[in-house]
């Protein structure tokens, strides 16, 4: 697509939105690209979501903009039915494929690097097609120098993944486990080097901005905060959905220390010594690990249900049916589950880890706030809400109003477009430095 007029403030943009994985049911990347691409299209822009497996679910938009999925397949080494698989010889297509398998074989996580290399090849073949490239936390070497191909670069960093590594190491029980974690997270060295060279970084909270500057070495003036939020048309109260007495709902993308689910399980054990209560976790049930061990230790198998593969409507109705929603995470860069629970009109108990207070608001006003990792405080706050319908109603109403006023995908899309136009105006996305990024490989 050549011969287009310059990308002025008036003309709609042609956007390449990159995401190295887009799982709609695990982690926030698929959620981010789905909702942001939809709202960008509603503003009239043309969005190509370029992703590897698992591919995101995208929403259809009835003009004037558009959303299209461009599949940029990896070898899909971590597919749920066959994780850490060795591909058949016929599946190898390039040296990038060999690099992907070799990194997996040696205990590393290759996807950010190998996706960035494939994305660079794709973009080089499509010069002139896009006004701006928006990278969703890949931070791979392959994205350095894109402006030389005519692609200004904007990068979203939801939070520094070095924080995940810190919490995982703190919870590791053996030297071998710590060694394995350092190898798995070795891609964060690349992400630090790339982030330090970027001029246009978007993040979702002030807490994440501080972490990106301190841990990834980004220049403070190059990091802009664009909060995300809930689809408030979908996540809304509905009195027709019956509330189940004693129901507590939470979401957890994985059984990792970051999400704090084990502390919520311990809290449920305390709660059940005084009242009837049960927990529904939107997450795949793990056969082993800290959460599974805690469930068995406290005899909570009949009182905890794990659900996966829910439709949007089923997910919203589940939260509507709960007396209490809970976000027990030790750290979050934003916390979509908090925003969505509040938008649905469900009273929230949330930890104060990371950026969660920026979303959930002050204790006693729009949520009940507790220290991260404190099962006793979780139990006390949840029990207080279960016993006080008036308090639940007040917090639910205030939480809904807070999300409507501050956190919407429409607002996020409009502010993101401002960052696109700033990058286009400078024709840049990366600070010039001596030496190519390839020397870090």
N, C-alpha and C positions, 0 to 999 in steps of 0.2 A: 504494500500500500504506500505509494509514493505520491508526491505532488499535493499533499495535504497542506493547508495553511498552518502557520505557527499556532502552537497551543496557547492561545490568549485566554484571558479570564472569561471570555464569552463562549469560546468553542468547547464543546464536550471533549473529554480526553479519551484516548485509547490506552488502556491500562493493562499491563502484564502483572498479575498478582501471583507470586510464587509461594508454594508451600511444599516442603519436602515430604510431608505426609499430611493427610487430611481426614483422619478417622473421625466420623461424626459422633461416635459413642465413647471415645476414650481420649482424654486430654482436650485442651482448648483450641488447638490449631484449626481443626475442622470447623468448630463453632465460629471462630473468628472469620475465616474466609467465606463461610456460607452467608453470615449476616452482613458483613461489610460489603461483599460483592453485590448482594441484593440491593442494599441502600445506595451504593454508588450507581447502580443501574437506574434506580428510581430517580436519581438526580440527573439522568440523561447520558451517563458515560458508558462506554463500551469496555467490558471487563472480560479478559481471558484469564481464568484461574488455571494456572499451570502447576500440576501436582503429580507426585508419584503415589504408589499404593501405600496405604489404603486411600482410595480416592474420596474426596469430600462429596457430601450431598449438597447440591445447589438448588436454589429456588428459581422458578421461572418468573420473568418480569415482563409485563405487557407494555413495552416501549415507554419512553423513547430510547432508553438505553437498553443494554443487553448483557447477559451473562452466559459464558460458554466455558465448558471444561475442556482443557487441552491435556491429554494424558501423556505424561513423560515417564514411562515405566522404569522402575528399578528392577532388580532381580527378586524383589519381594521376599527377602530372606527371613522375615519375622512374621509371616502370615500365621494367624492363630492356629490353624489346623496342622501346621508343619513348621514350627519356629526353629531358627538356626539350621535351616536345611542347606544341603549342598546341591546346587543346580545341576541339571544334566548338561552334558557338553554342548548340545545344540542350543542351549539358552544363552550362551555367551556371544555378545555382539561386538564388544569393543574392549580396549584396555581398561576403561572405567569399570566395566563389569568385573574384570580380574582384580582390580583394586578393591572393589566392594567385597568380594568374597574373601580375599586375603586379610582384610581388616577384621571381618567377622570371625574368621578362623583363629585369629590371634587375640580375640577377646575385646576388640574395639567396636565402636558403633560408627559405621561408615556413612550413614545416609546424608548428614549435612554436607559433607565434602563431595560425595559422588553425585548427589542431586545438583549441587552448584555447578559442577563440571558439565553435566548434561544440559542444564539450563543455559549455560554460557554458549554451548554449541547450538542450541535451539535458537537463541536470540541472535547469534551471529548469522544464522540462515534467514532471519526475518528482520533485517535492518529496515527501518522506515515504517514498520507495522505499528509500533507503540510509541506513545509520547513519554511514558515513564514506566519504570520497573519498580514494583513494590515487593520486597522480599519479606516473607513472614518468618523471621527468626532462623533462617538457614545459616547466615553468617559464614558462608563457605568461601574458600579462596577463589573459586571460579567466578564469583561475582565482582571481584576487584577489577577495576579498569573498564567497566561497562560503558562509561561515558565516552570512551574512545570509539565505541560502536554506535554512538548516538543515543544512548539510553541513560538519562538521568536516573539515579537510584535512590529510593527511599526504603528504609529498613525498619520493620517493627521488631522490637525486642520486648517480649512480655515481662520477663524478668531474667536476671543472669542465672544461667543453669549452674554456675558455680555454687549457688546457694543450695541446689539439690544435692550436689556432691558433698558439701559441708555437712548437711544433715544426715546423709547416708553414711558417711564416715563415722559420725558421732554414734550412730546406732549399730555399726558393725561390731561383731563379737570376736572375730579372729583376724590375725594378720593376713591370712590368705584372702579373706573377704575384702579387706581394705585394699590389698593389691589388685584384686579383680575390679573393684570399683574405680580405682585410679586409671586402670587401662580402659574400662568402658567409657569413662568420661574424658578420655584424653582429647576428644574433639573440642573441649572447651579452651584448650590452648589456641587452636585455630580461631575460635570465636573471639577470644580476647584480641588477637592480632588484627583481625578484620574490623572489629568494632572500633578500635582505636584509629582506624583510617577513614571512618565514615563521617560525612558532613550532615546527613539528614536522617536522624534516628527518631522514630516514634516509640513512645512507651505508654503504658496504660495507667500509671499512678506515680505520685511523687516518691513513694517508697522505692518503686522499681527504678525511677530515674537516679536516685541516690546510689542504688546498688550498681547500676550500669556504669556510672562515673567511677565509683570506688573500685569495683571488681573487674570491669572490662576495659578501663582506661579511656573511655570516651570523653571527649571534651564537653564540659557542662553546657556550653552554648549550642552544641549540636544535638541536644536531646530535648525533644518537645513532648509534653504530656497530652495525650488525647484519650480521655477515659472512654471505655466501651460500656456496654450495658445489656439490658434485657430487651427482647422484642415485646414491648408492653401491649401490643395488640393480642399476642398469644398468651403471654404470662399476665393474667388478670384474674381477679376474684370471680367466682361463680357460685352463688348460693345454692344452685341446684345440685352441686356435688356434696354428698354427705361427708361430714367429718367423722373420722374413726377415733373413738376415745382411746387415749394413751398412745397414739401413733406418733413416732418421731421419724423424720425422713432426712437422709443425707445423701450426697453424691461423693464418689471417690474414684478417681481415674485408675488407681492402682494401689496395691498394698505396699506403700512406701512410707517411710517415716514422715515425709513432708506433709502428707494428708492427715495425719493425726487420728486415723480411724481407730487404732488400737485404744486410744484414750477414751473415745466415745463408747467403745465396747465395755471398758472398765466402768465408765459412768453409768451405763445401763444396768450393770450388775448392782451398783449402789442404789439406783433409782428403784429397782424391783424389790428391794428389801422393805420399802415403805408403801408402794402403790403398784398397780398394774400398768405396764408399759411394754411396748415392742418397737423394734427398729426396722425400718426398710432402708436398705443401702442400694443405691443405683450404681452397681459395679459388678463385674464378674466375680463369682465366688472362687476363692483360692483354696486349694486343698491343703496347703501348708503355708507357714509363715507366721509372723507375729499376731495378725488378726485371727487366723484360724486357731492358733494356740490359745489365745485369750478366750475365744468363744467356747472352746472345749473346757478350759480351766474353770470357767464360771458356770458351765452348764446352760448356756444361753441358746443352744441350737433351736429350741422351739420358738424363740422370741426374736430371732433376727432372720430377715428374709433378704436375699440378694436378687436383684432384678437387672436384666440387661435387654438390649434390643427394643426398648420402648419407642413407640412413635412419639412425635411432639405432643399430641393430644393426651396420650397416656401419661407422659412425663408431667405435664401441667396438672392433670387431674390427680396424680399421685400427691403432688405438693399441696393441692387444694384440700385433699382429704386428711392431711396431717394436722395435729394440734400444734406441733413444733417442728420447725426446720432447724438443722444444725450444721455449722461449718466449723469443724474442729481442727483445721489445718494449723501446722506449726509455722507455715509461711505461705503466702500467696502474693503474686505480683499484682493481682486485681481481685478476683473472686467472682466469677460469673455466677456460681451457684448462690452466693449471697444475694446478688442483684435479682436473680430470677425468683428466688424464694420470696423476697420482699415484694416484688411486682405481683406475685400471685396472691398476695394478701395473707400470707402465713407468717406467724410470729417467729422471729429468728433468735437463736442463740449462736454467737460467733466468737471465735478466739480473736485475740488482738495481734496475731502473727502477720508480719509484713504489712501489706496494703489493706488488709481486711477492714480496719477501722475507717479508712477513707471511703469505703463502700457502705458498710453497715451503719456507720454513724455512731453517735455517743451512746454510752451505756445508759439504759433506762429511758431513752427517747425514741429510738427506732429499732433497738435490739437490746438484748442482754449480752454484755461483753465479758469474757473470761480470759485469764492468762493462757497462752498456748501450752499444751502438754499437761494441764492440771485436770485430772479426771474428777477430783472432788468438786472443783468449781463448776465443771460442766454438769455434774449430777445435781448440784444445788440449783443452778440456773434453770435447767430443764424441768426439774421438779417444781420449782416456783411457778413456771408457766403452766404446767399441767394442772396445777391446783388453783389457778386464778384466771378464769375466763375473761374477766374485765381487763386484766393486764394484757392478755393475749390479743384482745380486740384492739386495744389502744396502740400497741406496738405494731400490729399488722397494718393498721391504717396509716400510721406515721411512716412505716417502711415503704409502703406503696407510694406515698406522696414524695418521699425522698428520691426514689428511682425515677418517677415521672419528671421531677425537676432537674435531675443531674445526669442520669445515665440512660441514654437511649442510643440505638444504632443509627438513627437519623442524624443526631448531633455528631456522633463519632465520624460518620461518613463525610459530613460537611467540613469538619475540622481536618480530616485526612486529606481532602482535596486541596485545602489551603497549603498543606505541606508538599503535596505534589507540585503545585504551581511555584512554590518557593524553590524546589529543586530544579524545575524546568527553567526558571528565570536565571539561575546560576549556571545551568548546563552541567551540573556536577552531582556527585553523590559520594565522592571519595577524595580525601585530601591527597595531594601529590606528595610522594615520598621517593627517596632514592631506593632503587632495588625493587624487583618484582615480588609479588606475593608468593610466587612459586618457590622462592628460596626457603619457605617454611615447610614445604611438603616433606 
